[in-house]
Amino acid sequence: MTSERFGVSYQQIYAWVQKYKKQGESGLIDRRRKRKQFAEQSDAEKAAAHARKLEAENQRLKMENDFLKNWTNSKGAKSS
C-alpha cells in the first residue's frame, strides 16, 4: 500500500489527492510558516519567544506540582 511504503497515513494521502484535484500542483506546496533563525529575530520577537518559553515552563511546573499533590494525597488515603 502506498501509505505504508512512504510512511504516511491513508488520510494524509487522501488529503493530498483532494488538494491536487482542486488546486493542481500548487495545492501541494508547503505553506507552513518558516521560523526565523534566532539571529534574524528582532528584540521584540526574542522577548516574545522568551515569554512563551517561560509561560510553557510555568504551566509544566504547575501540572507537575498538581500531580505530586494528588499522588501524595492518594498515598496517604490508602495507608489510613
N, C-alpha and C positions, 0 to 999 in steps of 0.2 A: 504494500500500500504506500502511496506517495507520502502520507503524513509520517509514517514510520521511517521511511527512507531518509527524509530530511529532518526528522526530529521535531516536528511541529504538530499541533493538534489538527484534527479534521476541521474543527470550527474555524481555525485560523486560515486554512487553505480555502474554505468556503467563502470567508470574508474577502480574501484576496481575489478570488474569481469574480465575486459580485462587484467589487471595486473596478476590476478590469473591464467587465461588461458595461458598466455605467460610464466610466471615465477614460478607458483605454490605458495606455502605459503611464500616463500622468497620474492616474489614480493610485499607482503603486509606489510613488515617490515617498520616501520617508520625510514627513514634515514635522517630526518632533523637534522641539527647540533644542539647540545645542548649547551646552553650558559654556560660559566663558572661562578661560583659564584664570586662576587667582590673580596673576599679574595684570590681566586685562580689565579687572573689575575696578569700578570707581570706589572711593572711600565709603560712599553711602551703600553701595552693593555689598561691600565687605562687611560693613556694620550690620546690615540686614541679615546676611548669611550667618554671621556670628550669633545674632539674637535668635535666629531659628534653631541653630545648633544648641544653644543654651536652653531654649524652651523644650526641645525634644529631650535633652538630658534631664531636665527638671521633671518632665512627665514620666520618664522611665523610672526615676528615683521615687516618685510618689507611688507608682504602681508597685515597685519592689517593697516599699515600706508598708503599703496596704496588705500585700501578700504575706509579709512576715508577721504583721499584727494578727491577721486571720489565722495563720498557721500556728502561732504561739497560743492564741485563744483556743483553737480547736484541740491542741495537745493538752492544755490544762483541763478542758472539759472531759476528755477521755480518761484522764488519770484520777478523776474525782469519784 
